[in-house]
Every structure is written in structure tokens, then in C-alpha cells.
Amino acid sequence: MRKEELLEHALRVYLRNPKATVSEVAEEAGISKSTVFYHFKNKKELEKELLIYAIRRFTPWGEERLEEAIRKRFEAMKRVPGLARMTYALIDNLSKNDPGFIRELTKKSFKRVSELLEKEGFENSKDVAIFLHALLDGIAMYSMYIDVDYDKFEKFVLKALRGLKEDEMDCNNSPSDSRN
């Protein structure tokens, strides 16, 4: 079994139960635990690679246009209901065991989003990247507990970003204070 196939099996198991065991992953994949450990030296390594796999598969920050990336992020939230719960559980667990790994992963994500925002003309792209992550992560988190109209929230997020961009343009086009 290829490593990617095993990660796909692990994804299914962890989506059902974010505190899954290696035995459960092996059972889902129809292999022995020792085969899982052939690919991953321990459970922590499995969870790290699973988190990276899920991020690559469901996080669209490589898109050319911001609006398309946001649309795809909402599609993933709709299509894979347990994704937020699994992701937050893995991040929480790994941040206790390997905070440096989570810090680096977070930096990379913010950098990719910031670059996308810069391409879209945002001057304050690093701050807007934090804002955008907070909005999307908050919506994903609350969707674990309440019914969320993803289409409505997608429109809210896009409208908020347009408003931020317009505010940046207004600030740049306003006359400077001449009292200095």
C-alpha cells in the first residue's frame, strides 16, 4: 500500500474520530499496525503527515484568485463535515507535542494567503490574512455545533474583504493632514 493511500484511509478514520488509534487506521486500510509503522515511525508522525495531507487536499490557497480560493474553502467545509473538528484536534494535539511544527505550518499558511492578497491589491496583506483566517476558521468551528448557511457566509466574507480593500483605497486617496 502506498503512503498516500494509507493517508486517505487515516483521513476517513480521523474524520469519524479525531482521537483515533493506529489500530483503527490499520483496520480501515485492511493492513497490520506494523505496516502503518513501516510508513510512519509513530502516531505523532502519522498525525503530522495527515494534517499536511488534509491541508494540501482541502485548503485552496494556491488558487490564482482570492474569490475562487474562498469559494473552494467553503465547498470543502460543506463537502467534508468532520474536517474542522479533525483539523483542530490534530493541531491541538500536535501543538502540545511539537509546537514548532504547528508554528511553521501556520507561518506557511499565512504567507500563502498574504501573497494571494497582495496579488489582489491588498496593501496590508499580512493583517488581512490573519483576519481572513480568523473568519474562515471561526465559521468552520461554529459549523461543528450549529447549522451554517455556507453560501450566505461565503457572501459575508467576500463582502467584508471588498470593504477592507475599499477602506485601504480610501485611506490612500484621502488628502494628507496638512497641519504638520
PAKOLLUM-58602 format. One record per residue: residue number from 1; residue in one letter; x, y, z of N, C-alpha, C, CB in turn. Coordinates in nm, 4 decimals. Glycine has a CB too. Layout:
! PAKOLLUM-58602
- vexdo_drenlo_n_u_n_v_n_w_ca_u_ca_v_ca_w_c_u_c_v_c_w_cb_u_cb_v_cb_w
- NUM_A_X_Y_Z_X_Y_Z_X_Y_Z_X_Y_Z
...
This chain:
! PAKOLLUM-58602
- vexdo_drenlo_n_u_n_v_n_w_ca_u_ca_v_ca_w_c_u_c_v_c_w_cb_u_cb_v_cb_w
- 1_M_0.0844_-0.1183_0.0000_0.0000_0.0000_0.0000_0.0891_0.1249_0.0000_-0.0961_-0.0003_0.1228
- 2_R_0.0531_0.2181_-0.0871_0.1272_0.3441_-0.0940_0.0928_0.4319_0.0263_0.0960_0.4187_-0.2261
- 3_K_0.1855_0.5202_0.0608_0.1679_0.6096_0.1743_0.0436_0.6982_0.1567_0.2929_0.6964_0.1927
- 4_E_0.0222_0.7494_0.0354_-0.0928_0.8361_0.0111_-0.2243_0.7600_0.0305_-0.0860_0.8948_-0.1306
- 5_E_-0.2289_0.6354_-0.0104_-0.3497_0.5545_0.0114_-0.3751_0.5362_0.1612_-0.3363_0.4162_-0.0582
- 6_L_-0.2672_0.5120_0.2345_-0.2799_0.4962_0.3783_-0.3277_0.6265_0.4434_-0.1460_0.4522_0.4388
- 7_L_-0.2788_0.7394_0.3961_-0.3252_0.8686_0.4475_-0.4740_0.8895_0.4175_-0.2421_0.9834_0.3866
- 8_E_-0.5190_0.8435_0.3033_-0.6612_0.8549_0.2689_-0.7465_0.7709_0.3654_-0.6854_0.8098_0.1220
- 9_H_-0.6992_0.6527_0.3990_-0.7694_0.5693_0.4975_-0.7670_0.6379_0.6349_-0.7044_0.4274_0.5061
- 10_A_-0.6511_0.6911_0.6722_-0.6393_0.7606_0.8010_-0.7329_0.8812_0.8051_-0.4932_0.8054_0.8256
- 11_L_-0.7447_0.9514_0.6942_-0.8349_1.0662_0.6865_-0.9785_1.0231_0.7174_-0.8272_1.1321_0.5469
- 12_R_-1.0228_0.9156_0.6565_-1.1594_0.8673_0.6818_-1.1803_0.8328_0.8297_-1.1891_0.7440_0.5946
- 13_V_-1.0806_0.7672_0.8886_-1.0911_0.7276_1.0298_-1.0920_0.8520_1.1190_-0.9736_0.6332_1.0695
- 14_Y_-1.0000_0.9434_1.0961_-0.9900_1.0628_1.1806_-1.1080_1.1581_1.1610_-0.8599_1.1360_1.1517
- 15_L_-1.1694_1.1569_1.0444_-1.2894_1.2377_1.0259_-1.4034_1.1868_1.1144_-1.3321_1.2369_0.8782
- 16_R_-1.4081_1.0565_1.1326_-1.5099_0.9975_1.2210_-1.4740_1.0165_1.3678_-1.5270_0.8482_1.1906
- 17_N_-1.3424_1.0051_1.3967_-1.2958_1.0111_1.5356_-1.1569_1.0752_1.5391_-1.2928_0.8684_1.6000
- 18_P_-1.1480_1.2045_1.5723_-1.0187_1.2725_1.5733_-0.9190_1.2175_1.6753_-1.0399_1.4170_1.5997
- 19_K_-0.9644_1.1311_1.7641_-0.8735_1.0690_1.8614_-0.8518_0.9217_1.8264_-0.9298_1.0825_2.0057
- 20_A_-0.8530_0.8924_1.6989_-0.8402_0.7548_1.6503_-0.7072_0.6937_1.6917_-0.8544_0.7505_1.4983
- 21_T_-0.7054_0.5616_1.6893_-0.5836_0.4877_1.7208_-0.5195_0.4383_1.5908_-0.6141_0.3684_1.8164
- 22_V_-0.3947_0.4000_1.6015_-0.3250_0.3420_1.4868_-0.3931_0.2108_1.4472_-0.1744_0.3184_1.5193
- 23_S_-0.4420_0.1376_1.5444_-0.5138_0.0120_1.5153_-0.6364_0.0382_1.4291_-0.5558_-0.0584_1.6461
- 24_E_-0.7090_0.1449_1.4577_-0.8278_0.1785_1.3786_-0.7893_0.2143_1.2351_-0.9044_0.2954_1.4436
- 25_V_-0.6785_0.2859_1.2194_-0.6317_0.3211_1.0848_-0.5935_0.1938_1.0096_-0.5104_0.4195_1.0916
- 26_A_-0.5201_0.1049_1.0760_-0.4782_-0.0203_1.0132_-0.5997_-0.1038_0.9723_-0.3880_-0.1009_1.1087
- 27_E_-0.6980_-0.1108_1.0607_-0.8191_-0.1877_1.0308_-0.8924_-0.1296_0.9097_-0.9126_-0.1902_1.1531
- 28_E_-0.9065_0.0021_0.9057_-0.9729_0.0684_0.7927_-0.9006_0.0382_0.6615_-0.9791_0.2208_0.8157
- 29_A_-0.7678_0.0363_0.6683_-0.6874_0.0140_0.5482_-0.6739_-0.1346_0.5134_-0.5496_0.0748_0.5667
- 30_G_-0.7135_-0.2216_0.6058_-0.7011_-0.3650_0.5813_-0.5578_-0.4133_0.5875_-0.7596_-0.3995_0.4478
- 31_I_-0.4790_-0.3514_0.6746_-0.3378_-0.3878_0.6892_-0.3063_-0.4045_0.8375_-0.2445_-0.2800_0.6245
- 32_S_-0.1846_-0.4466_0.8669_-0.1430_-0.4616_1.0063_-0.0899_-0.3280_1.0597_-0.0349_-0.5727_1.0197
- 33_K_-0.0869_-0.3174_1.1929_-0.0284_-0.1977_1.2553_0.1176_-0.1807_1.2134_-0.0387_-0.2062_1.4093
- 34_S_0.1882_-0.2931_1.1988_0.3304_-0.2842_1.1632_0.3477_-0.2217_1.0244_0.3960_-0.4244_1.1670
- 35_T_0.2505_-0.2411_0.9362_0.2578_-0.1771_0.8043_0.2382_-0.0268_0.8178_0.1520_-0.2365_0.7085
- 36_V_0.1504_0.0140_0.9077_0.1342_0.1580_0.9327_0.2671_0.2142_0.9823_0.0197_0.1853_1.0369
- 37_F_0.3310_0.1416_1.0767_0.4574_0.1896_1.1319_0.5735_0.1771_1.0330_0.4900_0.1135_1.2584
- 38_Y_0.5563_0.1018_0.9280_0.6558_0.0996_0.8199_0.6588_0.2374_0.7518_0.6230_-0.0137_0.7154
- 39_H_0.5409_0.2976_0.7361_0.5298_0.4276_0.6695_0.5490_0.5461_0.7644_0.3953_0.4387_0.6025
- 40_F_0.5130_0.5290_0.8904_0.5208_0.6372_0.9896_0.5863_0.5816_1.1147_0.3787_0.6966_1.0221
- 41_K_0.6904_0.6482_1.1636_0.7643_0.5899_1.2761_0.6837_0.5847_1.4056_0.8906_0.6682_1.2997
- 42_N_0.5807_0.6700_1.4178_0.4951_0.6670_1.5364_0.3634_0.7392_1.5047_0.5671_0.7331_1.6593
- 43_K_0.2741_0.7404_1.6005_0.1429_0.8026_1.5796_0.1565_0.9522_1.5536_0.0523_0.7785_1.7012
- 44_K_0.2493_1.0172_1.6229_0.2693_1.1609_1.6036_0.3079_1.1911_1.4582_0.3781_1.2135_1.6999
- 45_E_0.3942_1.1102_1.4008_0.4339_1.1305_1.2602_0.3164_1.1064_1.1660_0.5507_1.0369_1.2230
- 46_L_0.2353_1.0057_1.1964_0.1147_0.9810_1.1172_0.0246_1.1043_1.1223_0.0388_0.8551_1.1691
- 47_E_0.0029_1.1579_1.2412_-0.0855_1.2734_1.2554_-0.0285_1.3985_1.1887_-0.1113_1.3010_1.4023
- 48_K_0.1017_1.4174_1.1952_0.1635_1.5317_1.1259_0.1397_1.5218_0.9755_0.3156_1.5382_1.1556
- 49_E_0.1681_1.4050_0.9217_0.1527_1.3874_0.7773_0.0060_1.3915_0.7355_0.2156_1.2554_0.7333
- 50_L_-0.0815_1.3435_0.8223_-0.2248_1.3508_0.7937_-0.2705_1.4963_0.7897_-0.3056_1.2722_0.8992
- 51_L_-0.2239_1.5763_0.8831_-0.2605_1.7184_0.8845_-0.2105_1.7878_0.7580_-0.2031_1.7882_1.0100
- 52_I_-0.0877_1.7623_0.7202_-0.0328_1.8214_0.5965_-0.1131_1.7739_0.4756_0.1178_1.7841_0.5792
- 53_Y_-0.1446_1.6467_0.4723_-0.2234_1.5892_0.3626_-0.3604_1.6574_0.3527_-0.2411_1.4366_0.3829
- 54_A_-0.4276_1.6719_0.4665_-0.5603_1.7350_0.4672_-0.5514_1.8814_0.4241_-0.6241_1.7249_0.6074
- 55_I_-0.4497_1.9506_0.4698_-0.4328_2.0916_0.4315_-0.4097_2.1025_0.2808_-0.3142_2.1562_0.5091
- 56_R_-0.3224_2.0200_0.2290_-0.2961_2.0239_0.0836_-0.4206_1.9894_0.0027_-0.1829_1.9269_0.0473
- 57_R_-0.4967_1.8956_0.0528_-0.6144_1.8487_-0.0207_-0.7325_1.9451_-0.0122_-0.6565_1.7137_0.0314
- 58_F_-0.7497_2.0102_0.1026_-0.8715_2.0886_0.1231_-0.8500_2.2395_0.1386_-0.9414_2.0380_0.2433
- 59_T_-0.7264_2.2849_0.1403_-0.7013_2.4281_0.1554_-0.6576_2.4845_0.0212_-0.5937_2.4554_0.2647
- 60_P_-0.7367_2.5743_-0.0346_-0.7172_2.6186_-0.1729_-0.6298_2.7429_-0.1896_-0.8492_2.6450_-0.2339
- 61_W_-0.5358_2.7664_-0.1007_-0.4628_2.8935_-0.1080_-0.3667_2.9023_-0.2262_-0.3862_2.9149_0.0192
- 62_G_-0.3570_2.7996_-0.3056_-0.2737_2.8053_-0.4253_-0.3474_2.8606_-0.5469_-0.2212_2.6682_-0.4569
- 63_E_-0.4736_2.8936_-0.5292_-0.5536_2.9478_-0.6398_-0.4971_3.0815_-0.6869_-0.7010_2.9647_-0.5969
- 64_E_-0.5311_3.1168_-0.8073_-0.4860_3.2444_-0.8642_-0.5674_3.3622_-0.8127_-0.4937_3.2397_-1.0157
- 65_R_-0.6955_3.3385_-0.7841_-0.7837_3.4478_-0.7410_-0.8369_3.4195_-0.6007_-0.9015_3.4663_-0.8409
- 66_L_-0.8413_3.5241_-0.5213_-0.8869_3.5142_-0.3839_-1.0305_3.4642_-0.3754_-0.8748_3.6484_-0.3154
- 67_E_-1.1179_3.5189_-0.4577_-1.2585_3.4792_-0.4536_-1.2743_3.3293_-0.4809_-1.3397_3.5605_-0.5556
- 68_E_-1.1981_3.2776_-0.5753_-1.2025_3.1349_-0.6076_-1.1514_3.0514_-0.4898_-1.1190_3.1055_-0.7345
- 69_A_-1.0461_3.0973_-0.4246_-0.9913_3.0256_-0.3090_-1.0935_3.0193_-0.1959_-0.8619_3.0932_-0.2597
- 70_I_-1.1601_3.1301_-0.1706_-1.2618_3.1332_-0.0643_-1.3784_3.0422_-0.1002_-1.3122_3.2776_-0.0405
- 71_R_-1.4215_3.0469_-0.2245_-1.5309_2.9599_-0.2685_-1.4950_2.8128_-0.2478_-1.5643_2.9859_-0.4165
- 72_K_-1.3733_2.7747_-0.2840_-1.3303_2.6353_-0.2676_-1.3178_2.5966_-0.1206_-1.1969_2.6127_-0.3382
- 73_R_-1.2777_2.6910_-0.0372_-1.2688_2.6624_0.1071_-1.4084_2.6320_0.1628_-1.2046_2.7828_0.1839
- 74_F_-1.5077_2.7113_0.1204_-1.6444_2.6850_0.1654_-1.6967_2.5535_0.1083_-1.7370_2.8005_0.1252
- 75_E_-1.6611_2.5210_-0.0143_-1.7009_2.3919_-0.0720_-1.6471_2.2770_0.0122_-1.6507_2.3793_-0.2175
- 76_A_-1.5219_2.2881_0.0556_-1.4620_2.1827_0.1387_-1.5350_2.1711_0.2720_-1.3122_2.2111_0.1627
- 77_M_-1.5721_2.2852_0.3311_-1.6462_2.2813_0.4579_-1.7792_2.2084_0.4401_-1.6706_2.4245_0.5112
- 78_K_-1.8453_2.2330_0.3275_-1.9755_2.1688_0.3013_-1.9580_2.0193_0.2748_-2.0461_2.2360_0.1808
- 79_R_-1.8594_1.9867_0.1938_-1.8417_1.8503_0.1445_-1.7863_1.7547_0.2501_-1.7503_1.8513_0.0252
- 80_V_-1.7039_1.8068_0.3422_-1.6354_1.7210_0.4398_-1.6689_1.7710_0.5798_-1.4800_1.7202_0.4163
- 81_P_-1.7840_1.7308_0.6313_-1.8332_1.7856_0.7579_-1.7393_1.7720_0.8781_-1.9604_1.7203_0.7909
- 82_G_-1.6662_1.6653_0.8922_-1.5795_1.6479_1.0093_-1.4431_1.7122_0.9969_-1.5613_1.5038_1.0362
- 83_L_-1.4179_1.7814_0.8869_-1.2838_1.8351_0.8599_-1.2365_1.9335_0.9658_-1.2817_1.9025_0.7252
- 84_A_-1.3213_2.0276_1.0046_-1.2801_2.1278_1.1040_-1.2479_2.0603_1.2374_-1.3910_2.2345_1.1234
- 85_R_-1.3356_1.9708_1.2804_-1.3146_1.9019_1.4085_-1.1836_1.8234_1.4069_-1.4327_1.8072_1.4392
- 86_M_-1.1590_1.7503_1.2980_-1.0365_1.6727_1.2871_-0.9141_1.7633_1.2863_-1.0392_1.5868_1.1614
- 87_T_-0.9190_1.8688_1.2062_-0.8049_1.9593_1.1926_-0.7709_2.0238_1.3262_-0.8341_2.0672_1.0877
- 88_Y_-0.8724_2.0771_1.3949_-0.8461_2.1424_1.5237_-0.7953_2.0438_1.6269_-0.9717_2.2104_1.5755
- 89_A_-0.8470_1.9221_1.6265_-0.7996_1.8207_1.7217_-0.6526_1.7868_1.6945_-0.8870_1.6923_1.7129
- 90_L_-0.6178_1.7695_1.5678_-0.4783_1.7389_1.5336_-0.3863_1.8556_1.5692_-0.4657_1.7055_1.3836
- 91_I_-0.4294_1.9766_1.5375_-0.3469_2.0943_1.5694_-0.3285_2.1055_1.7202_-0.4114_2.2241_1.5132
- 92_D_-0.4357_2.0863_1.7949_-0.4268_2.0944_1.9414_-0.3300_1.9903_1.9952_-0.5655_2.0756_2.0054
- 93_N_-0.3436_1.8673_1.9507_-0.2576_1.7598_1.9970_-0.1113_1.7848_1.9576_-0.3058_1.6260_1.9403
- 94_L_-0.0902_1.8192_1.8320_0.0467_1.8389_1.7849_0.1105_1.9642_1.8447_0.0488_1.8476_1.6333
- 95_S_0.0315_2.0659_1.8758_0.0899_2.1873_1.9343_0.1446_2.1601_2.0741_-0.0148_2.2999_1.9399
- 96_K_0.0888_2.0605_2.1420_0.1407_2.0221_2.2736_0.2703_1.9431_2.2593_0.0364_1.9393_2.3509
- 97_N_0.2754_1.8566_2.1581_0.3903_1.7684_2.1391_0.5002_1.8293_2.0530_0.3453_1.6398_2.0775
- 98_D_0.4622_1.9137_1.9595_0.5592_1.9703_1.8652_0.5159_2.1107_1.8237_0.5743_1.8793_1.7406
- 99_P_0.5239_2.2068_1.9160_0.4756_2.3420_1.8852_0.5490_2.4065_1.7671_0.4898_2.4305_2.0076
- 100_G_0.6731_2.3716_1.7475_0.7493_2.4277_1.6353_0.6898_2.3873_1.5013_0.8950_2.3830_1.6425
- 101_F_0.6440_2.2649_1.4924_0.5811_2.2157_1.3692_0.4563_2.2971_1.3375_0.5454_2.0657_1.3820
- 102_I_0.3712_2.3180_1.4373_0.2471_2.3930_1.4168_0.2787_2.5383_1.3848_0.1562_2.3840_1.5414
- 103_R_0.3767_2.5966_1.4522_0.4175_2.7354_1.4225_0.4603_2.7497_1.2761_0.5335_2.7790_1.5159
- 104_E_0.5421_2.6573_1.2279_0.5889_2.6625_1.0886_0.4745_2.6434_0.9895_0.6959_2.5559_1.0648
- 105_L_0.3876_2.5490_1.0195_0.2716_2.5239_0.9342_0.1842_2.6491_0.9253_0.1894_2.4045_0.9878
- 106_T_0.1628_2.7140_1.0391_0.0828_2.8358_1.0440_0.1498_2.9480_0.9654_0.0603_2.8790_1.1891
- 107_K_0.2790_2.9651_0.9835_0.3519_3.0695_0.9092_0.3386_3.0490_0.7584_0.5009_3.0700_0.9491
- 108_K_0.3531_2.9248_0.7135_0.3418_2.8959_0.5706_0.2026_2.9297_0.5182_0.3737_2.7487_0.5435
- 109_S_0.1010_2.8949_0.5951_-0.0356_2.9226_0.5534_-0.0596_3.0726_0.5440_-0.1352_2.8589_0.6502
- 110_F_-0.0181_3.1465_0.6465_-0.0370_3.2915_0.6437_0.0421_3.3552_0.5297_0.0047_3.3533_0.7776
- 111_K_0.1597_3.3021_0.5012_0.2411_3.3569_0.3919_0.1712_3.3369_0.2575_0.3808_3.2906_0.3898
- 112_R_0.1169_3.2167_0.2356_0.0479_3.1902_0.1082_-0.0743_3.2804_0.0916_0.0053_3.0423_0.0999
- 113_V_-0.1505_3.2954_0.1990_-0.2703_3.3804_0.1917_-0.2297_3.5265_0.1723_-0.3570_3.3650_0.3201
- 114_S_-0.1270_3.5691_0.2415_-0.0784_3.7066_0.2289_-0.0336_3.7358_0.0858_0.0375_3.7317_0.3268
- 115_E_0.0361_3.6414_0.0244_0.0803_3.6589_-0.1151_-0.0388_3.6687_-0.2095_0.1715_3.5425_-0.1581
- 116_L_-0.1408_3.5873_-0.1855_-0.2621_3.5927_-0.2670_-0.3313_3.7280_-0.2503_-0.3583_3.4780_-0.2288
- 117_L_-0.3367_3.7759_-0.1285_-0.3977_3.9073_-0.1017_-0.3179_4.0197_-0.1683_-0.4069_3.9324_0.0508
- 118_E_-0.1861_4.0101_-0.1652_-0.1016_4.1104_-0.2325_-0.1315_4.1144_-0.3818_0.0484_4.0800_-0.2095
- 119_K_-0.1440_3.9952_-0.4430_-0.1773_3.9898_-0.5858_-0.3106_4.0560_-0.6146_-0.1802_3.8456_-0.6344
- 120_E_-0.4007_4.0535_-0.5162_-0.5331_4.1136_-0.5321_-0.5318_4.2629_-0.4993_-0.6343_4.0419_-0.4432
- 121_G_-0.4146_4.3152_-0.4616_-0.4033_4.4594_-0.4378_-0.4179_4.5037_-0.2934_-0.5042_4.5289_-0.5176
- 122_F_-0.4187_4.4115_-0.1990_-0.4254_4.4497_-0.0579_-0.2874_4.4947_-0.0121_-0.4772_4.3319_0.0300
- 123_E_-0.2803_4.6144_0.0428_-0.1522_4.6659_0.0920_-0.1171_4.6083_0.2281_-0.1558_4.8179_0.1000
- 124_N_-0.2161_4.5868_0.3101_-0.1978_4.5365_0.4447_-0.2218_4.3852_0.4465_-0.2926_4.6088_0.5433
- 125_S_-0.1602_4.3155_0.3534_-0.1942_4.1749_0.3283_-0.1682_4.0828_0.4469_-0.1170_4.1250_0.2104
- 126_K_-0.0661_4.1094_0.5252_-0.0386_4.0204_0.6397_-0.1486_4.0298_0.7443_0.0971_4.0548_0.7036
- 127_D_-0.1945_4.1497_0.7730_-0.3030_4.1662_0.8701_-0.4342_4.1114_0.8152_-0.3194_4.3142_0.9078
- 128_V_-0.4589_4.1340_0.6883_-0.5827_4.0841_0.6273_-0.5801_3.9309_0.6231_-0.6012_4.1425_0.4838
- 129_A_-0.4624_3.8717_0.6061_-0.4505_3.7255_0.6075_-0.4921_3.6700_0.7435_-0.3059_3.6822_0.5741
- 130_I_-0.4512_3.7367_0.8505_-0.4920_3.6939_0.9848_-0.6437_3.7067_0.9986_-0.4197_3.7779_1.0944
- 131_F_-0.6977_3.8183_0.9540_-0.8417_3.8427_0.9599_-0.9177_3.7355_0.8819_-0.8750_3.9825_0.9048
- 132_L_-0.8713_3.7049_0.7615_-0.9384_3.6061_0.6777_-0.9331_3.4675_0.7408_-0.8754_3.6028_0.5388
- 133_H_-0.8166_3.4290_0.7921_-0.8067_3.3001_0.8615_-0.9032_3.2952_0.9797_-0.6620_3.2754_0.9100
- 134_A_-0.9083_3.4029_1.0570_-0.9964_3.4056_1.1738_-1.1423_3.3898_1.1323_-0.9776_3.5363_1.2521
- 135_L_-1.1824_3.4600_1.0267_-1.3202_3.4475_0.9780_-1.3510_3.3043_0.9358_-1.3443_3.5430_0.8605
- 136_L_-1.2681_3.2494_0.8507_-1.2950_3.1160_0.7966_-1.2850_3.0087_0.9041_-1.1983_3.0845_0.6831
- 137_D_-1.1844_3.0187_0.9902_-1.1708_2.9196_1.0973_-1.2868_2.9297_1.1951_-1.0376_2.9380_1.1714
- 138_G_-1.3302_3.0517_1.2244_-1.4444_3.0696_1.3136_-1.5705_3.0081_1.2565_-1.4672_3.2165_1.3411
- 139_I_-1.5944_3.0319_1.1296_-1.7129_2.9733_1.0650_-1.7038_2.8206_1.0666_-1.7272_3.0249_0.9189
- 140_A_-1.5866_2.7685_1.0339_-1.5681_2.6227_1.0355_-1.5900_2.5666_1.1756_-1.4273_2.5854_0.9853
- 141_M_-1.5372_2.6354_1.2761_-1.5509_2.5883_1.4132_-1.6975_2.5878_1.4557_-1.4681_2.6756_1.5083
- 142_Y_-1.7686_2.6981_1.4320_-1.9082_2.7041_1.4742_-1.9963_2.6075_1.3951_-1.9608_2.8459_1.4592
- 143_S_-1.9549_2.5756_1.2739_-2.0344_2.4808_1.1950_-2.0332_2.3417_1.2566_-1.9822_2.4742_1.0518
- 144_M_-1.9416_2.3172_1.3503_-1.9392_2.1883_1.4192_-2.0554_2.1773_1.5174_-1.8056_2.1690_1.4927
- 145_Y_-2.1119_2.2922_1.5585_-2.2118_2.2927_1.6638_-2.3479_2.3463_1.6213_-2.1620_2.3724_1.7774
- 146_I_-2.3500_2.4254_1.5151_-2.4757_2.4823_1.4681_-2.4827_2.4681_1.3162_-2.4889_2.6317_1.5108
- 147_D_-2.6028_2.4708_1.2639_-2.6193_2.4668_1.1186_-2.5763_2.6016_1.0613_-2.7674_2.4335_1.0789
- 148_V_-2.4928_2.5963_0.9598_-2.4391_2.7172_0.8974_-2.4813_2.7193_0.7513_-2.2837_2.7237_0.9105
- 149_D_-2.5316_2.8308_0.7079_-2.5621_2.8514_0.5664_-2.4320_2.8980_0.4999_-2.6803_2.9571_0.5459
- 150_Y_-2.3567_2.8014_0.4466_-2.2244_2.8317_0.3919_-2.2297_2.9338_0.2791_-2.1590_2.7050_0.3422
- 151_D_-2.3319_2.9268_0.1943_-2.3429_3.0216_0.0834_-2.3572_3.1646_0.1357_-2.4628_2.9855_-0.0066
- 152_K_-2.4370_3.1815_0.2390_-2.4565_3.3140_0.2978_-2.3249_3.3653_0.3581_-2.5678_3.3096_0.4060
- 153_F_-2.2552_3.2781_0.4314_-2.1314_3.3209_0.4958_-2.0200_3.3458_0.3944_-2.0867_3.2166_0.5970
- 154_E_-2.0221_3.2721_0.2858_-1.9253_3.2990_0.1783_-1.9452_3.4424_0.1272_-1.9414_3.1955_0.0607
- 155_K_-2.0703_3.4801_0.1073_-2.1006_3.6173_0.0622_-2.0572_3.7195_0.1665_-2.2515_3.6330_0.0331
- 156_F_-2.0810_3.6911_0.2951_-2.0387_3.7821_0.4017_-1.8877_3.8034_0.3995_-2.0819_3.7279_0.5382
- 157_V_-1.8127_3.6932_0.3859_-1.6664_3.7015_0.3865_-1.6178_3.7835_0.2673_-1.6036_3.5601_0.3835
- 158_L_-1.6724_3.7551_0.1494_-1.6305_3.8297_0.0301_-1.6652_3.9781_0.0435_-1.6969_3.7710_-0.0962
- 159_K_-1.7813_4.0068_0.0979_-1.8222_4.1465_0.1176_-1.7293_4.2155_0.2183_-1.9696_4.1539_0.1665
- 160_A_-1.6945_4.1475_0.3245_-1.6029_4.2046_0.4246_-1.4672_4.2354_0.3622_-1.5854_4.1079_0.5439
- 161_L_-1.4168_4.1450_0.2786_-1.2871_4.1683_0.2138_-1.2934_4.2847_0.1152_-1.2407_4.0417_0.1415
- 162_R_-1.4031_4.2926_0.0398_-1.4189_4.4068_-0.0519_-1.4212_4.5380_0.0263_-1.5488_4.3922_-0.1358
- 163_G_-1.4901_4.5364_0.1406_-1.4955_4.6553_0.2243_-1.3584_4.6938_0.2769_-1.5903_4.6334_0.3397
- 164_L_-1.2801_4.5960_0.3182_-1.1440_4.6253_0.3650_-1.0591_4.6854_0.2530_-1.0771_4.4974_0.4189
- 165_K_-1.0733_4.6290_0.1344_-0.9958_4.6789_0.0200_-1.0369_4.8224_-0.0133_-1.0155_4.5872_-0.1037
- 166_E_-1.1676_4.8490_-0.0123_-1.2158_4.9849_-0.0390_-1.1656_5.0821_0.0672_-1.3694_4.9875_-0.0445
- 167_D_-1.1653_5.0392_0.1937_-1.1140_5.1248_0.3009_-0.9669_5.1572_0.2803_-1.1340_5.0578_0.4366
- 168_E_-0.8881_5.0569_0.2380_-0.7464_5.0819_0.2097_-0.7318_5.1848_0.0989_-0.6747_4.9515_0.1708
- 169_M_-0.8135_5.1703_-0.0074_-0.8054_5.2636_-0.1201_-0.8486_5.4026_-0.0765_-0.8926_5.2152_-0.2378
- 170_D_-0.9544_5.4121_0.0056_-0.9999_5.5425_0.0540_-0.8911_5.6104_0.1363_-1.1280_5.5274_0.1378
- 171_C_-0.8232_5.5352_0.2219_-0.7162_5.5912_0.3059_-0.6018_5.6424_0.2201_-0.6641_5.4857_0.4054
- 172_N_-0.5719_5.5702_0.1132_-0.4612_5.6119_0.0257_-0.4969_5.7313_-0.0602_-0.4189_5.4974_-0.0632
- 173_N_-0.6234_5.7477_-0.0901_-0.6657_5.8574_-0.1766_-0.7093_5.9820_-0.1012_-0.7772_5.8118_-0.2637
- 174_S_-0.7178_5.9738_0.0317_-0.7607_6.0913_0.1063_-0.6448_6.1894_0.1181_-0.8131_6.0518_0.2461
- 175_P_-0.6774_6.3185_0.1198_-0.5709_6.4175_0.1295_-0.4962_6.4034_0.2615_-0.6278_6.5592_0.1154
- 176_S_-0.3680_6.4274_0.2586_-0.2890_6.4133_0.3807_-0.3174_6.5303_0.4727_-0.1379_6.4045_0.3487
- 177_D_-0.2952_6.5077_0.5983_-0.3173_6.6097_0.7003_-0.2107_6.7167_0.6847_-0.3146_6.5485_0.8439
- 178_S_-0.2490_6.8388_0.6603_-0.1528_6.9461_0.6319_-0.1185_7.0271_0.7549_-0.2072_7.0380_0.5254
- 179_R_-0.1606_6.9819_0.8746_-0.1316_7.0584_0.9969_0.0084_7.0331_1.0478_-0.2316_7.0243_1.1056
- 180_N_0.0873_6.9491_0.9856_0.2231_6.9178_1.0358_0.3158_7.0277_1.0133_0.2781_6.7957_0.9728
